[in-house]
Amino acid sequence: MRKRGWNRTEEQGSSLWKDAFLRLSRNRAAMFSLLALALIAAACFLGPLLPWLPHPNVQDLSRIAESPSWGHWFGTDQLGRDLLARVLYGGRISLLVGVVATGVSLVIGVAYGLVSGYAGGRLDALMMRLVDVLFALPFIVLVIIFSLSVEEPARRLTQWVSGVTGWSVEMVSPMTGLIPLFIAIGALGWLTLARIVRTQTMELKGQEFVEAARSLGIGHMKILFRHIAPNLFGTVIVYTTLAVPGIMLLEAVLSFLGLGVKAPNSSWGTLIKEGADRMEVSPELLLFPALLFSATLLALNFLGDGLRDALDPKSSRD
């Protein structure tokens, strides 16, 4: 009598991140936005390196305010500078401000929310009252005051870096000149994230895996950063993609008011301001930076919505 062999089937394991990636890949709007962001970022960071593209600050007074042509795809501005080069270089600065300032706010907001939510009691009440006070103050006014207060230390840092490296101040200032903007926006943009992380932490600290860690004698810091913090990655990632557009928009507003990126450097905000001043004479000066800026903000918002839906556990029931 012949024995029948058992058919063994291997079941592939599933995880939250794998399921989230599969759901995200089925979201056409989010994937198209991710591709658009990758192309825009590649153009902004790699485009200015092309040998045929002139430097964004080089002036050609014989080609003032020219319309788009084969020699200058986006035309030139009122000083004869190539608008395509300025838009790409400005996009690099705007994206850096959005990413770096968001990173600063993430570090502060996550740490503040973790401590507040885990500690609870009077410390939590005191920390949240401080957040409420900062929320009550006008955000843009605070950013302006903070950015002006750190301009002098940034100028000294520029001179110090120039003296140590031997580079000219003009070469160093485009990098160090953005530090006040990074610090001002990032140091004041963590309030919403702190509340979100606090709420999530208060829910997680009563879970069984946290109680088990306490019963094993694990310290509070290890519980916070090795057991609770990893469970907040999904929320933090979604918040990041939705916060970067807001910070980029804030930088554009500050640059529009003359408090952001300093001349002769440019960001999308400064280019939009210059284009708005000459919109009736040369509408392309406003059109091209505004289109790229709007496309980036829309792509980030669509990607953030897709990540939120992908990382939402309730969507797995559908």
N, C-alpha and C positions, 0 to 999 in steps of 0.2 A: 504494500500500500504506500503510494507516494505522498509524502508530506508536502503540503502547500507552504511556500515561503511567505513570510509576512512582508507586505509592501510598506516600507518605511518612508514616510514623507517628512521632509525637514521643513519646519515652519520658520519663516524668517521673522526675526524679532522686530518689533516696532518701538519707536521712541517718540517723545514729544517733538524733538527737532526734526526727525525724519518725516513725521506726519505733517508738521508745519511746512516743511519744504515742498512736499507734494501738493498741499493745498495752495501754497503760494505759486507754484509752477502752473497751476490750472487757472490762476487769475491773470487774464490777458492784459488788463490795464496795468497791474503791478509789474509784470514782466516787461512790458513795453516801456514803462517808466524807468525800470532799472537799466534797460538798454540805452534809453535816451540819456540818463544820468552818466553812464559810462562814456558815451560818445562826447558829451559836453565836457566832462572832466578831462578826457584825453585831449580834446581840442585845446582846452585852456592851459593845460600843463605842458603839452608837447608841441602845440602849434607855434608858440613864440620861438621855439628852437629851430624852426625851418629857416634855411639860409636865405631864401628869397623874400622872407617877410622882414620889413624894416623894423628897427627898434621903435617901441611905442612913443618915445619922447623925442625922436629925431624930427626936426622941423624942416619943411621944404616950402619956403615962402612963395615959390613959383606955382605951387599947386594948392592954394588956399581954397577951402570949401568946394572941392570938386565933387561931382556926382559919382556914383558907383561906375567903375569901368574895369577893363581887364587888368590894368595895372594896379588899381586899388578897388578891390571887390566891394567894400563897404563905403568907398569914397574917402575923403579927407576932412579934417575939422578946420576950424577957423585959423589954425596955425600951420596948416599943411601936414599934420601928422596923420599917418595911416590909421583909419578908424578900425579896421579889422584887427590890427595888432593891439590897439588900445582896448578893444572889446575882449580879446582873448586874455590879455594881461590883467585887465580889470576883473574878469571872471575868476582868474587864479586867486586874486586877493579876496574877492567876495566869498568864494568857496572855503578858503583858509579861515576867514573870520567865522563863517558858519560852523565849521568843523571844530576848530580849536576852542572857540568860545563855548560851544556846546559841551566839549570835553571838560572844560573847567567847571561848568555848572553841574555836569554829571558827578564829578568827584565830590563836590561840596554837597549837592542835594542828596545823593545816595548815602553818604556818611552821616549827614545830619538826620535824615529820615530813619535810618537804621537805629541810631542811638536813641532817638526820641521814641520810636515805636516799641523798642525792646525794653527800655528802662521803665516807661510808664510813670504813673504817679505824678508827683510834684514836678520832677524834672521834665517830663513830657509836657505838662501844662505850661511851664515856663518857656520851653523852647517853642511851643506852638504860638504862645502869645507874642513872642518876638517875630515870628513869621507873619502873624496878623498885622503887627505894626508896620512891617516893611511892605506888606500888601496894600496898606492904606495910603502909603506915600506914592506920589506920581513917579512911575517907573522911569520914563524918559528923562525927567529932571534929575533923578538920582544917577542915571548913567552919565549924563552930561557933567554933573558935578564931580563924579568919581573919575571920569576920564581926564578932566582938566586937572585934578589933584595929582595924578600920576604922570603928567606930561614932563615935569621937571626931572623926576627920577629916570624916565625913559631917555631924556636928552643926555643926562650924565652917562647912562649906560651906552648910548651911541658913541660918545666921545671915548669912553673906556675901551669899547671893542675896537674902535678905530685906532687907538694908541697901541693896543696889544697886538692886533693883526697887521697893522701897517696899511690897512685899506683906507681909502678916503671916506670922509663923513657922508658924501653923496652916495657911495656904494653901500654903506652900512645902514643908513637911515631908512631905506625902504623896508628892511627887515625888522629893525628895532622900533621903528615908528608905529608899527601895528600893535606893539605890546600893550599900550594903554587901552586900545580898543578891545583886545582879547580879555584883559583883566576886568575892565569896566562892565562889559556885557556878561561875561561868564560869572563874575563874582556876585551879580545881582539877578541872574536868570535861573537860580536854582530853587526858588520858592515853591513853584507848582510841583516840581519833582519831589521835593522833600515831603510834601503832603501825601503824594501818591505812595512813595516808599514807606512812609510811616503807617499808612492804612494797611498796606500789604504785610508789613512786618508784624503788626498787631494780630493779624489773622494767622500768620504762620507760627508765631511763637507758642501758640497753644496746641500745635499739631503733635502727633505721637512721636515723630522722628526727633523733634526738638526735646520733648520730655525724655526720650531715651538717651539723648546726648547728655542731658543734665544728670540723669541717674548714673551715667558712667563717669561723672566727675570732670567732664570737658569744660574748659573755661568759657566765660561769656564771649570773649573776643573771637575764639575759634567757632563758637556756635553762630555768631553773627556773620562772619565772613566765609565760613566753610559749609554751613548748613542752610542759613536763611538767605544770604546774598545770592547764591547761585539760582535760587528759585525766583529771583526777581529779574533775571536776565531778559525774559520775554517782555515784561513791562517796560524795562529800561530801553530796550532796542526800539520798541514801538514809539516811546516818548522821544527818543533821539531823532528818528526820521521825521517826526512831526514838529520838533523844536528847531531843527536847523533852518527850515524856511522862515520861521518867525524871527530868528536871530539875523538871518541875511536881510530880511525886510527892515529890521531895526537898524542895521548897519547902513542900509540904503537911505533911511530917513535921516540918520546922523550925518551922512555924507552930503545929503541934499541940503542940510542946514549948515554945512561947512564945518562940522565937528568930527568928521570921520577921517578918511584917507586924505592926506595932504598932497597938494600939487608939488611936482608935476606927475606924481603917481596917480593912478586912477583905479576906481572900482566901478561896478555897474551902477552904484548909487551916484557917484560923481559924474559919470557919463550921462546918466538920465537927467541930472541937474543941468549939465551943459547943453544937452539936447533940448530940454524944455525952454531954456533961455533963447535958443535960436530955432525954435520949431517952425516958425513961419518962413524963415529963409532956407533952412536945410533940414527938412523933416527926417532925413535918414539918420541924423545925429541922435535923434530920440528913438527912432523905430528899431534899429538893430540891437542896441543894448537892452531896450525894454522887452523885445521879443525873447532874447536869450534868458533874461532874468525871469520873465513870466513862465517860460517853458521849464526852467529849473525848479521854480516853486511848485508848479503843477505836478511835475514828475515826483518830487519829494512827497507831496501830499498824497498822491495816488499810491506810491510805494508804502507810505506809512499806513494808509487804510488797508492795503493788502496784507501787510505784516500783522496788523491788529486782528484781522479776520483769521489769518493763518495760525496765530498763536493763541486764539481764544479757544479754550477747551470746549465751550458749548457748541462750536461749529462742527466738532467731530461727531455730534449726534445726528447731523443732517444727512 
